Amino acid sequence: MEARRPPTVAGKVMAILDAFAPGDVRLTLSEICRRAGLPPSTGHRLVGELTAGGFLERTPDDGTYRIGTRLWRIGSRAPAVSGLRELALPHMEDLYEATHDNVQLAVLGDGRALFVERLRGRRSVPVVTRVGADLPLHATGAGKVLLAHAPPEVREAVLAEPLTRHTPATLTDPDELRRDLAATRRRGYSTTRDEMTVGASSVGVPVRDREGVVVAALSLVARTRGADPRRLLPPLATAARALSRDLAVQWHSDSDIVPPRHPDTD
């Protein structure tokens, strides 16, 4: 469905950037114009200017567009994101050395899991996660943690939308997912098994601030054959506790990427 046409130049630029919000890494010019509600001539001109400025990049292989590094550099300077990443990186590096699996850090952003840092090695299982990209909450280990601890109204809004089936194992039944999220809150960690990518499974745990509110999720993604929570959970939980202690002492956030404060409920 075509979006409503934005009335101002600033609105048109924001609509172009927001066209990438559903998580698509690459879009054609026609897809951008359709999602932004812009005529092709206007879209072509603005996309060209954004590309020249480094806010978008045109891929050389097929001519599609993706978010540029300049936009990510600006966004990564937001105090909440940069402070969280700086505190998390030493713990993520220790976690990677202990497991040699993909280590990911995500926050809740506009009904998606926004990945603000990731570490992976050459031998790690390939994953679709990219720093600065967002992925669905219901199909990722970090996303399930964030969704399980989100305010009830946020959780129900996500469950009310059609849940995309990314693999045959993806949970798409709202009631089944509610039970899975309740189990995540009860036991203190989430699991996925081939739910986002066939062959990759994950374990996720919450990261809390000084008041005990979940502000992020830390996860490990491993090959399904070796993704045993009994192996992955101890070092993952240790890293999350250490990061939470650092957050309690050193970190403050007024960012809207952090969910409103509320008590966890089943």
WOCOR-V314785 format. One record per residue. N is the residue number from 0. RES is the residue in one letter. PHI is phi in degrees with one decimal (* if undefined). OMEGA is omega in whole degrees, 0 to 359 (none if undefined). D_LAST is the distance of its C-alpha to the last C-alpha in Angstrom with 1 decimal. Layout:
[[N:RES:PHI:OMEGA:D_LAST] [N:RES:PHI:OMEGA:D_LAST]]
This chain:
[[0:M:*:182:36.3] [1:E:-74.1:180:38.4] [2:A:-75.8:175:36.9] [3:R:-65.3:183:38.6] [4:R:-69.3:181:41.5] [5:P:-67.1:187:40.8] [6:P:-85.4:185:43.5] [7:T:-120.5:178:44.3] [8:V:-63.0:179:45.2] [9:A:-61.1:178:42.2] [10:G:-64.6:179:40.0] [11:K:-67.2:178:41.5] [12:V:-63.9:179:41.0] [13:M:-63.2:179:37.3] [14:A:-65.4:178:37.0] [15:I:-63.8:180:38.7] [16:L:-65.6:181:36.3] [17:D:-71.4:178:33.3] [18:A:-60.7:180:34.6] [19:F:-88.5:186:33.3] [20:A:-60.2:180:29.7] [21:P:-63.3:177:28.3] [22:G:106.5:178:28.9] [23:D:-71.4:182:32.4] [24:V:-74.9:183:34.5] [25:R:-128.4:178:37.8] [26:L:-135.4:172:39.1] [27:T:-77.7:178:42.5] [28:L:-61.3:180:44.3] [29:S:-65.7:177:44.1] [30:E:-65.5:178:40.3] [31:I:-61.9:181:40.0] [32:C:-61.9:181:42.2] [33:R:-65.4:182:40.5] [34:R:-67.9:182:37.0] [35:A:-84.0:181:38.4] [36:G:71.2:184:40.5] [37:L:-114.9:172:43.8] [38:P:-67.1:184:47.2] [39:P:-55.4:182:48.3] [40:S:-64.3:179:51.0] [41:T:-67.4:179:48.7] [42:G:-60.7:180:46.0] [43:H:-61.0:182:48.7] [44:R:-66.7:183:50.1] [45:L:-69.8:177:46.8] [46:V:-62.6:177:45.4] [47:G:-62.4:179:48.7] [48:E:-68.0:178:48.6] [49:L:-64.7:178:45.0] [50:T:-68.6:179:46.1] [51:A:-62.4:180:49.2] [52:G:-86.0:178:47.1] [53:G:86.7:179:44.8] [54:F:-81.0:171:41.7] [55:L:-126.4:175:41.8] [56:E:-128.5:175:43.5] [57:R:-100.6:183:45.5] [58:T:-76.0:185:45.2] [59:P:-72.9:186:48.7] [60:D:-78.1:184:48.1] [61:D:-131.4:175:47.1] [62:G:77.0:176:47.2] [63:T:-78.4:183:43.6] [64:Y:-115.4:176:41.9] [65:R:-143.1:178:39.0] [66:I:-61.9:183:37.6] [67:G:-85.7:183:40.2] [68:T:-67.9:180:40.0] [69:R:-64.3:179:41.1] [70:L:-65.5:179:38.1] [71:W:-65.3:180:35.8] [72:R:-61.4:179:37.9] [73:I:-65.7:181:37.5] [74:G:-63.5:183:33.8] [75:S:-71.0:178:33.4] [76:R:-84.6:177:35.1] [77:A:-56.8:187:32.3] [78:P:-53.2:183:31.6] [79:A:-64.1:182:27.9] [80:V:-71.8:184:28.5] [81:S:-65.3:179:31.6] [82:G:-65.2:179:30.4] [83:L:-64.5:181:27.3] [84:R:-63.0:181:29.5] [85:E:-62.8:179:32.1] [86:L:-71.4:186:29.9] [87:A:-79.1:189:28.1] [88:L:-56.5:179:31.2] [89:P:-59.1:180:32.6] [90:H:-70.7:177:29.4] [91:M:-66.2:178:29.2] [92:E:-65.4:176:32.9] [93:D:-63.2:181:32.4] [94:L:-66.5:178:29.6] [95:Y:-64.6:179:31.8] [96:E:-63.1:181:34.7] [97:A:-79.5:187:32.6] [98:T:-122.4:186:31.4] [99:H:57.8:173:33.6] [100:D:-110.6:178:30.7] [101:N:-62.6:178:29.5] [102:V:-114.3:186:27.5] [103:Q:-133.2:177:25.5] [104:L:-126.2:184:24.0] [105:A:-136.3:174:22.0] [106:V:-127.2:179:20.6] [107:L:-82.8:180:18.9] [108:G:-143.1:173:21.7] [109:D:53.8:177:22.0] [110:G:74.2:178:19.3] [111:R:-135.4:173:20.7] [112:A:-92.6:180:20.6] [113:L:-94.5:184:23.8] [114:F:-90.7:186:25.5] [115:V:-101.7:174:27.5] [116:E:-158.0:180:29.0] [117:R:-155.4:173:29.7] [118:L:-125.5:176:32.0] [119:R:-149.7:178:33.5] [120:G:-112.3:182:36.6] [121:R:-64.1:181:39.3] [122:R:-95.2:180:38.0] [123:S:-70.8:178:34.3] [124:V:-65.0:178:33.0] [125:P:-61.8:179:33.6] [126:V:-132.0:181:30.5] [127:V:-88.6:183:30.3] [128:T:-67.4:172:28.7] [129:R:-132.9:177:31.1] [130:V:-62.9:182:30.9] [131:G:90.7:179:30.3] [132:A:-92.8:175:29.0] [133:D:-120.7:182:25.6] [134:L:-132.3:182:23.9] [135:P:-64.9:181:21.1] [136:L:-69.4:190:17.5] [137:H:-80.4:187:16.7] [138:A:-119.8:182:19.7] [139:T:-124.1:180:19.9] [140:G:-63.3:178:18.4] [141:A:-64.2:181:18.3] [142:G:-62.7:179:17.1] [143:K:-64.3:177:14.0] [144:V:-61.8:181:13.2] [145:L:-64.0:180:13.9] [146:L:-69.7:180:12.0] [147:A:-63.1:184:8.7] [148:H:-104.3:178:9.3] [149:A:-73.3:173:11.2] [150:P:-54.7:183:11.0] [151:P:-53.3:181:9.4] [152:E:-68.0:176:13.1] [153:V:-69.3:181:14.1] [154:R:-60.9:182:11.5] [155:E:-69.3:177:12.7] [156:A:-64.0:177:16.2] [157:V:-66.7:182:16.2] [158:L:-69.6:179:15.0] [159:A:-77.0:178:17.6] [160:E:-82.9:174:20.4] [161:P:-59.8:181:22.2] [162:L:-93.5:185:20.8] [163:T:-67.3:176:23.9] [164:R:-92.0:182:24.8] [165:H:-85.9:176:26.4] [166:T:-144.9:176:27.2] [167:P:-59.4:183:27.1] [168:A:-92.3:182:24.0] [169:T:-63.6:176:21.9] [170:L:-78.1:180:18.7] [171:T:-121.3:176:19.5] [172:D:-86.4:184:17.8] [173:P:-56.0:181:14.8] [174:D:-67.5:178:13.2] [175:E:-65.0:179:14.0] [176:L:-68.6:176:12.7] [177:R:-57.8:179:9.3] [178:R:-65.5:179:9.3] [179:D:-65.5:179:10.9] [180:L:-68.6:176:8.5] [181:A:-62.5:177:5.6] [182:A:-65.7:177:8.8] [183:T:-60.7:179:9.8] [184:R:-65.3:186:7.3] [185:R:-68.8:185:8.0] [186:R:-93.5:176:11.6] [187:G:91.8:177:12.3] [188:Y:-156.3:178:14.1] [189:S:-110.4:173:14.5] [190:T:-137.7:167:17.5] [191:T:-131.8:178:19.7] [192:R:-141.1:180:22.8] [193:D:61.4:187:25.5] [194:E:-89.5:176:23.0] [195:M:-102.1:180:24.7] [196:T:-139.8:177:28.0] [197:V:-63.6:180:29.6] [198:G:98.5:180:30.5] [199:A:-123.6:178:27.9] [200:S:-130.6:188:24.6] [201:S:-145.6:171:22.3] [202:V:-131.1:180:19.9] [203:G:-129.1:179:18.0] [204:V:-135.3:180:16.6] [205:P:-79.6:171:15.5] [206:V:-115.1:188:18.3] [207:R:-116.2:176:17.7] [208:D:-90.2:185:20.2] [209:R:-64.3:180:21.7] [210:E:-97.1:179:19.0] [211:G:83.9:180:16.2] [212:V:-82.6:179:15.1] [213:V:-73.6:182:14.8] [214:V:-112.6:181:18.0] [215:A:-161.6:176:18.9] [216:A:-134.5:177:18.4] [217:L:-112.0:183:21.0] [218:S:-140.8:172:21.7] [219:L:-116.4:176:24.5] [220:V:-119.5:184:25.9] [221:A:-133.9:174:28.4] [222:R:-61.6:185:30.4] [223:T:-55.8:180:28.5] [224:R:-58.9:184:31.0] [225:G:-110.1:185:30.2] [226:A:-85.0:180:26.6] [227:D:-91.9:179:25.6] [228:P:-54.6:179:22.4] [229:R:-65.5:176:24.4] [230:R:-88.3:188:27.0] [231:L:-82.6:189:25.0] [232:L:-67.0:184:22.1] [233:P:-57.7:179:24.2] [234:P:-68.2:179:26.2] [235:L:-66.4:179:23.4] [236:A:-64.1:178:21.2] [237:T:-62.9:179:24.4] [238:A:-64.9:180:25.2] [239:A:-66.3:178:21.8] [240:R:-65.2:180:22.1] [241:A:-65.0:178:25.7] [242:L:-64.7:179:24.9] [243:S:-61.6:177:22.2] [244:R:-63.9:178:24.9] [245:D:-64.2:179:27.4] [246:L:-62.1:182:25.2] [247:A:-62.4:184:24.8] [248:V:-92.8:195:28.6] [249:Q:-117.1:193:30.0] [250:W:-117.1:174:27.8] [251:H:-130.7:180:27.2] [252:S:-143.7:170:26.0] [253:D:-114.2:185:26.4] [254:S:-77.3:178:25.9] [255:D:-79.7:174:24.0] [256:I:-77.9:179:22.6] [257:V:-90.5:183:20.1] [258:P:-63.7:177:17.1] [259:P:-57.5:183:17.0] [260:R:-73.9:181:15.7] [261:H:-163.9:176:12.5] [262:P:-75.0:175:10.0] [263:D:-67.2:178:7.0] [264:T:-134.9:175:3.8] [265:D:-84.5:none:0.0]]
